[in-house]
Amino acid sequence: MGRYTAVQAGADEGDRNIVHAEERHQAILRRLREHGSLRVSEFANELGMSPITVRRDVETLAGRGLLVRVHGGAVPPQPHAETAGPGQADAAGPERPAPSLVFGMIVPTADYYYPEVIRGAREAAASRGIRLVLGISQYDPAEEHAQARRMLADGIDGLLITPCGGLEDQRWLGGLTVPFAMVERRPEDDAVGAERAVTDHVYGGRLAVRHLVDTGRRRITLLLRQDSPHSSLVAEGYEEGLRAAGLEPPTPEVFRLPAPGDRGPREVRLEAFVDAVAAGTVDAALVHNDHDAIVLLQRLRARGITVPEDLAIVTYDDEVAALADIPLSAIAPPKRAVGAAAVDLLALRLADPARPRHRLAILPELHVRESSG
């Protein structure tokens, strides 16, 4: 097996493992929501897998602040109490009072991008004495709506939500009986008047281009993940950054990259990108996102193209950029700050319903590493 084939096989296997891990993580979180606790041995037996695997999943989720490990299992995180639910005594002391408010939070996934958003929301909720209840929609609008209905039936006081569908899938938000705030989404229907806390991804795109221009690059292109809701904003920032520098795109169109599951077209676009670099058409790139940038590094190395000498790279998201063979410069969205700001918006809305509506856009940062020189 050649280097290219071996790398691709490894990447494909990694994608499958990520999917399986995400499914397990969602099953664990669902069990905690429904039963309030989980025993590793029993859960592993139900799923027909090793307790070691479940224990590692629990450790991963605990590290992200999504649950609390206890002897033999896990419980949901609670404000101010590490192992006790509302009204229960924990092992370290007396009973703690139940939180005065309960917020629901629905996000598409608890694996990529959103763990830090959730952590920020959890910390802000805890500081205000608010209990945060988490739901994972798995990018399914029907599941998202169903989870919101369950939370409302359970008596939440407000909802933080990252909608995963289009305008038609979001219309039900206008009929909510509790205040809500969007997290990392801009409302498609302004008639709803939704408050929001988001990353300014347009600024992030401009910041990446400005950095590449400052390092002397002039043929700067964009490799853009098609299936991300942030893609159009990153592309807008990229285009604004080029105009501000008096530059034109080096290729007639942006390199739009299909999701990993759409393997044929994805291979074609990746090869077209590498061909453009090899031909000298491109000398720098903003790549959205980290996973695709790491795959790209492997392709470039196989063609004898060096980073940053032949191609400078800035990636977007900064989830795993620092772990690449050549540490990747990256635009880092303020994920934790976005989660915290969303909680604050909702808490202030409940405290003062007549308060003017706010829409917060928080600026990302550039983390410079070896890939941009």
HUWO-V601628 format. One record per residue. N is the residue number from 1. D_CENTER is the distance of its C-alpha to the mean C-alpha in Angstrom with 2 decimals. Layout:
BEGIN
n: <N & N>
d_center: <D_CENTER & D_CENTER>
END
This chain:
BEGIN
n: <1 & 2 & 3 & 4 & 5 & 6 & 7 & 8 & 9 & 10 & 11 & 12 & 13 & 14 & 15 & 16 & 17 & 18 & 19 & 20 & 21 & 22 & 23 & 24 & 25 & 26 & 27 & 28 & 29 & 30 & 31 & 32 & 33 & 34 & 35 & 36 & 37 & 38 & 39 & 40 & 41 & 42 & 43 & 44 & 45 & 46 & 47 & 48 & 49 & 50 & 51 & 52 & 53 & 54 & 55 & 56 & 57 & 58 & 59 & 60 & 61 & 62 & 63 & 64 & 65 & 66 & 67 & 68 & 69 & 70 & 71 & 72 & 73 & 74 & 75 & 76 & 77 & 78 & 79 & 80 & 81 & 82 & 83 & 84 & 85 & 86 & 87 & 88 & 89 & 90 & 91 & 92 & 93 & 94 & 95 & 96 & 97 & 98 & 99 & 100 & 101 & 102 & 103 & 104 & 105 & 106 & 107 & 108 & 109 & 110 & 111 & 112 & 113 & 114 & 115 & 116 & 117 & 118 & 119 & 120 & 121 & 122 & 123 & 124 & 125 & 126 & 127 & 128 & 129 & 130 & 131 & 132 & 133 & 134 & 135 & 136 & 137 & 138 & 139 & 140 & 141 & 142 & 143 & 144 & 145 & 146 & 147 & 148 & 149 & 150 & 151 & 152 & 153 & 154 & 155 & 156 & 157 & 158 & 159 & 160 & 161 & 162 & 163 & 164 & 165 & 166 & 167 & 168 & 169 & 170 & 171 & 172 & 173 & 174 & 175 & 176 & 177 & 178 & 179 & 180 & 181 & 182 & 183 & 184 & 185 & 186 & 187 & 188 & 189 & 190 & 191 & 192 & 193 & 194 & 195 & 196 & 197 & 198 & 199 & 200 & 201 & 202 & 203 & 204 & 205 & 206 & 207 & 208 & 209 & 210 & 211 & 212 & 213 & 214 & 215 & 216 & 217 & 218 & 219 & 220 & 221 & 222 & 223 & 224 & 225 & 226 & 227 & 228 & 229 & 230 & 231 & 232 & 233 & 234 & 235 & 236 & 237 & 238 & 239 & 240 & 241 & 242 & 243 & 244 & 245 & 246 & 247 & 248 & 249 & 250 & 251 & 252 & 253 & 254 & 255 & 256 & 257 & 258 & 259 & 260 & 261 & 262 & 263 & 264 & 265 & 266 & 267 & 268 & 269 & 270 & 271 & 272 & 273 & 274 & 275 & 276 & 277 & 278 & 279 & 280 & 281 & 282 & 283 & 284 & 285 & 286 & 287 & 288 & 289 & 290 & 291 & 292 & 293 & 294 & 295 & 296 & 297 & 298 & 299 & 300 & 301 & 302 & 303 & 304 & 305 & 306 & 307 & 308 & 309 & 310 & 311 & 312 & 313 & 314 & 315 & 316 & 317 & 318 & 319 & 320 & 321 & 322 & 323 & 324 & 325 & 326 & 327 & 328 & 329 & 330 & 331 & 332 & 333 & 334 & 335 & 336 & 337 & 338 & 339 & 340 & 341 & 342 & 343 & 344 & 345 & 346 & 347 & 348 & 349 & 350 & 351 & 352 & 353 & 354 & 355 & 356 & 357 & 358 & 359 & 360 & 361 & 362 & 363 & 364 & 365 & 366 & 367 & 368 & 369 & 370 & 371 & 372 & 373>
d_center: <34.41 & 33.59 & 30.86 & 28.83 & 29.18 & 28.40 & 25.19 & 24.09 & 25.16 & 23.21 & 20.03 & 20.67 & 21.40 & 18.22 & 16.26 & 18.45 & 17.96 & 14.16 & 14.80 & 17.53 & 15.73 & 13.00 & 16.04 & 17.80 & 15.13 & 15.02 & 18.83 & 19.13 & 17.17 & 19.23 & 22.38 & 21.75 & 21.28 & 24.43 & 26.65 & 25.53 & 25.88 & 25.67 & 28.16 & 26.95 & 30.24 & 30.52 & 26.99 & 27.40 & 30.76 & 29.45 & 26.87 & 29.47 & 27.63 & 28.33 & 27.86 & 26.66 & 23.59 & 22.82 & 23.59 & 21.13 & 18.38 & 19.51 & 19.49 & 15.89 & 14.80 & 17.32 & 15.94 & 12.61 & 14.89 & 14.46 & 18.14 & 21.30 & 23.45 & 27.11 & 30.04 & 29.62 & 26.42 & 23.77 & 23.54 & 20.90 & 20.18 & 22.39 & 22.95 & 25.61 & 26.40 & 24.81 & 26.47 & 28.19 & 27.39 & 28.98 & 32.69 & 32.69 & 34.11 & 32.12 & 33.82 & 34.02 & 35.72 & 36.85 & 35.14 & 32.58 & 32.58 & 30.20 & 27.57 & 28.92 & 25.86 & 23.21 & 19.88 & 17.86 & 14.07 & 12.57 & 8.92 & 8.40 & 7.42 & 7.88 & 7.37 & 4.69 & 2.02 & 3.65 & 6.92 & 7.83 & 7.42 & 9.53 & 11.73 & 12.55 & 13.46 & 15.46 & 17.30 & 18.20 & 19.38 & 21.41 & 23.04 & 24.23 & 25.42 & 23.02 & 21.89 & 18.30 & 18.04 & 14.79 & 14.45 & 12.21 & 13.08 & 12.18 & 11.94 & 15.60 & 17.08 & 20.10 & 18.34 & 16.37 & 19.82 & 21.51 & 19.30 & 19.90 & 23.60 & 23.74 & 22.23 & 24.72 & 27.49 & 26.73 & 27.20 & 24.00 & 24.80 & 21.68 & 18.37 & 14.86 & 13.12 & 10.33 & 12.84 & 12.22 & 15.72 & 18.10 & 20.81 & 22.93 & 20.23 & 19.59 & 23.28 & 23.59 & 21.61 & 24.75 & 26.79 & 24.95 & 27.48 & 25.23 & 23.37 & 19.71 & 17.04 & 14.12 & 10.74 & 8.96 & 11.61 & 15.17 & 17.82 & 19.59 & 22.73 & 23.89 & 26.67 & 24.37 & 24.11 & 20.70 & 19.52 & 16.03 & 13.95 & 11.80 & 11.22 & 14.29 & 12.98 & 16.66 & 17.72 & 15.25 & 16.87 & 20.27 & 19.73 & 19.02 & 22.13 & 24.23 & 23.59 & 24.58 & 27.62 & 28.61 & 28.74 & 31.22 & 29.24 & 30.38 & 29.25 & 25.53 & 23.59 & 20.09 & 18.43 & 15.87 & 13.63 & 15.26 & 12.97 & 10.03 & 10.65 & 10.37 & 12.98 & 16.01 & 15.18 & 14.66 & 17.88 & 19.64 & 19.08 & 20.30 & 23.35 & 24.12 & 23.96 & 26.46 & 28.74 & 28.83 & 29.93 & 32.46 & 30.95 & 30.63 & 28.08 & 29.69 & 29.20 & 29.98 & 26.47 & 22.87 & 21.88 & 19.55 & 18.10 & 17.85 & 15.39 & 16.68 & 18.63 & 20.71 & 22.43 & 25.56 & 24.34 & 21.53 & 24.33 & 26.41 & 23.90 & 23.11 & 26.87 & 27.60 & 25.31 & 27.01 & 30.36 & 29.77 & 29.09 & 32.14 & 34.26 & 33.48 & 31.97 & 28.71 & 28.50 & 24.92 & 21.52 & 18.14 & 15.83 & 12.49 & 10.67 & 11.47 & 12.43 & 14.74 & 16.17 & 17.19 & 18.80 & 20.48 & 21.98 & 23.69 & 25.11 & 26.41 & 28.08 & 29.77 & 31.28 & 32.48 & 30.22 & 29.36 & 26.42 & 26.83 & 30.52 & 30.23 & 26.65 & 24.49 & 20.72 & 17.90 & 14.41 & 11.28 & 8.00 & 10.21 & 8.52 & 11.86 & 13.91 & 16.51 & 17.32 & 18.62 & 22.42 & 22.64 & 20.07 & 18.05 & 18.08 & 14.69 & 13.35 & 11.13 & 9.38 & 10.76 & 7.85 & 10.59 & 13.02 & 11.21 & 11.11 & 14.68 & 15.87 & 15.00 & 17.07 & 19.75 & 20.05 & 20.59 & 22.99 & 24.97 & 25.24 & 26.73 & 29.04 & 30.26 & 29.84 & 31.78 & 29.44 & 28.44 & 25.01 & 22.40 & 19.50 & 17.74 & 16.09 & 15.17 & 15.78 & 13.65 & 15.73 & 17.17 & 17.58 & 20.62 & 21.37 & 23.87 & 22.52 & 23.65 & 26.96>
END
